[in-house]
Amino acid sequence: MRALVCNAYGPPDDLVVEDRPDLEPGPGEVAVDVVAAAINFPDLLVIAGQYQDKTPPPFVPGNEAAGTVASVGEGVTGLAAGDRVIVMPRGGAFAERCVVDASKVVPMPGRLDYEQAAAFGVVYGTSYHGLRQSARLGAGESLLVLGAGGGVGLAAVELGKVMGARVIAAASSAAKLDAARAAGADETVDYAQEDLREAVRRLTDDRGVDVVYDPVGGDLAQQALRGLSWHGRYLVVGFASGDIPAFPANIALLKEASIIGVWWGTWLARHPDEHRANLRELLAWINDGTIAPKVTETYALDDFRRAFHRIASREAVGKVVLRLRD
Ligand SMILES: NC(=O)c1ccc[n+]([C@@H]2O[C@H](COP(=O)([O-])OP(=O)(O)OC[C@H]3O[C@@H](n4cnc5c(N)ncnc54)[C@H](OP(=O)(O)O)[C@@H]3O)[C@@H](O)[C@H]2O)c1
């Protein structure tokens, strides 16, 4: 099988496509012939050796894919060769075959193509967990999403609307804000053009927002924190800007606000039943057409450098996917 391999921590350009022996499933595992795998910003951190969980090289990165079951290991029931599935391994997805624990395999909804199916798990999983379990977002509340044209941001916009919130999408370009509007955003703020805090004041009649969803960090985080309402909740989702913000505690005191960390990958391992319940709801919304993965670009495996560059350069809108086989 061909696989994208990280032989030493560094930039995505240093990854190499290698031929490796086909993987076989052990007990409780499933081998999947990968058709498409989605890239997420954390993949850049993982291959740079900057992610909170470190994998020693050499390794195959990639946390989500879609394809067909090649074979199942001893003790696996309910799955058979040829089934179309979504897999969410922790590493190993950027290869023509990956092996995962059967618990990380989800039947692929008929509505989705392989690219969309590959792009389903991480962004909806993260954003739904953040909005539901962490923020307890309620219908009628207001939600400010930073990085609203990116992977998790666009999913947060879409899910915020499904949950009945008034969604203010904030991003750095017209293309990203167009995507956010198409995903249901009620209001948009271009923070490359306008002061975020002033815009939030204007759009909320000085009240502030109930929930901030922040995958960006940096200076924007400071502005957004000050845009929270009384009893507001601030979700710390990521630091795509490269700058981890330090929050002044007096702002939390003055608003009785909560600053809440979100780490979906670890939460789902600690709370598997709640994770499965979230997935069931998300898949139901996929199946009835309420939500749909926003794949905007697909690249062949050999073209991986261009694909990663789109994310690293902040140009990507929605999801970027690698196609592993026809
Ligand atoms: N906590 C969790 O469980 C979890 C799960 C998945 C992802 N994450 C984190 O969430 C963040 C976003 O992930 P993603 O996969 O959605 O990424 P993405 O699709 O690349 O989106 C990131 C967004 O961040 C903004 N950004 C600001 N400065 C940037 C920079 N220097 N480089 C790149 N983007 C920049 C961009 O929006 P604008 O140009 O509009 O500012 C971009 O659209 C990452 O920090 C990731 O590690 C966390």
The ligand as an ORCA input file, in Angstrom:
! r2SCAN-3c Opt
* xyz 0 1
  N     -10.029     21.068     20.598
  C     -10.269     20.109     19.737
  O     -10.731     19.023     20.080
  C      -9.932     20.379     18.299
  C     -10.340     19.522     17.268
  C     -10.045     19.889     15.949
  C      -9.342     21.052     15.693
  N      -8.923     21.822     16.737
  C      -8.176     23.061     16.528
  O      -9.030     23.994     15.909
  C      -8.258     24.855     15.096
  C      -8.828     24.883     13.705
  O      -8.710     23.597     13.099
  P      -9.303     23.372     11.626
  O      -8.911     22.001     11.219
  O     -10.699     23.796     11.581
  O      -8.371     24.424     10.846
  P      -8.635     25.280      9.507
  O      -9.693     24.633      8.691
  O      -7.299     25.488      8.930
  O      -9.238     26.640     10.084
  C      -8.479     27.441     10.924
  C      -8.914     28.880     10.778
  O      -8.079     29.629     11.679
  C      -7.859     30.918     11.163
  N      -6.457     31.304     11.262
  C      -5.988     32.410     11.869
  N      -4.668     32.497     11.789
  C      -4.247     31.422     11.090
  C      -2.986     30.964     10.675
  N      -1.859     31.644     10.983
  N      -2.904     29.822      9.961
  C      -4.018     29.127      9.678
  N      -5.277     29.502     10.057
  C      -5.374     30.649     10.760
  C      -8.323     30.902      9.713
  O      -9.504     31.679      9.659
  P      -9.426     33.247      9.347
  O      -8.477     33.430      8.196
  O     -10.815     33.569      9.025
  O      -8.920     33.874     10.613
  C      -8.664     29.450      9.397
  O      -9.789     29.348      8.570
  C      -6.817     24.366     15.163
  O      -6.106     25.115     16.111
  C      -6.967     22.944     15.623
  O      -5.817     22.484     16.296
  C      -9.216     21.523     18.022
*
